[in-house]
Amino acid sequence: TGGEWLQLLCQIKINTSVSFVSSIPSSTSGVAGMPLFGDCWSCRVLSGSGLIASAGYVWLAARKRMRQGGVTSMGTVAQLTFAAGLAAWGVVVMADPVGKATKKT
């Protein structure tokens, strides 16, 4: 009947969610201290320089519009801000600061 199917579906859903939750590892501390690209220096340089190059492209596109005499709209400001964020992200990827900070006592 309809009631039996509903109970069966509820039981399957409960069992599936319980088994899914129990399969999640309880500790993820090993992942938190791991560097972004491991020890691959060339990977960091390539990725970081790609991000910085894309920031330059976005920055120049916004500056081109401003040089042509267009008004400085919110879109242009958003492009410049996005370009600055991309450049900062590129520097962070290249510098790889994860785990290098020391606690001052």
N, C-alpha and C positions, 0 to 999 in steps of 0.2 A: 504494500500500500504506500501512499504518499508519505505518511508519517515515518515509516521504516526507512525509506530512502533519505529523508531529511536527517534522521538520527545517524545513519551510516555516513553521510557526507560530513556531518559535524564531527564525528569520531575520526574520520580520515584527516580532516583539516587539523584537528587538535594533535593527532599523532605526528603529522608532517611537521607542524610548527615546533613541537617539542624536540623532534629529532634534529631539525635544522639548528635550533638554539644550542643543543648539546654538542653539535659538531663545530661550533665556533671556538677557536682557541681562547683560553682564559687569559693568557699573558701575551702581550704584543710589545714587550719592552725591548726585544731584540731589534725590532724594526725601527723604533723611534730614534735610536742612536746611530743608525746606519747612514753614511753619506749618500747624497743624491745619486751620483754616478759611480759609487764605489771608489776605486783608486784609478779610474780611467781618466787621466789628465787630458788626453786628446779629445775624449767625448765632451768634457766640460768646456774646453776651448772652442770646439766646433759649435756646440749648442749655444754657448754664451755669445760668441761672435755672430751667430745667426740671429739671435734675439736683438743684439745691438744694431745689426744691419737693417732688420725690419723696423726698428725704432727710427733709424735714420730715414728710411723710406716714408714712413708715416709723417715724420716731422717735416720733411721736404715737401710733401704733398700739401700740408697745412700752410707752410710758409709760402708756397707758390701762389696759393689763392690770396694770401694777404699782400704779396708783392704786386699782384695784378690790380690792386686797388679795391678789392672787395671788402665789405664790412667784416669786422671780426665778430662772427656769430658764436652762439653757444656750441655749435658743431665744430667750429675751428678750435675753440678752446678745449673741447673734449678730445679732439685729435691730438693736440699738443700734450695734453695730460696723459693720454693713452701712450703716446710715444715716450714720454718720460718714464712711465711705468714699465714699458718694455725694456728700455735701456737699463733701468735699475734691476729688473729681473735678470737681464743678461749678465750684469756685473756680479750679482749674487751667485748665479750658476757658475761663473768662472772662479770666483773667490772661494766657494764651497765652505761657508762658515760653520757648518753643522759640527758640533762637538769640539770646536776650537776655543770656545770661550772658557775662561777660568774664573772661578768664584773668588772674589776678593774677601779676605778675612780681616 
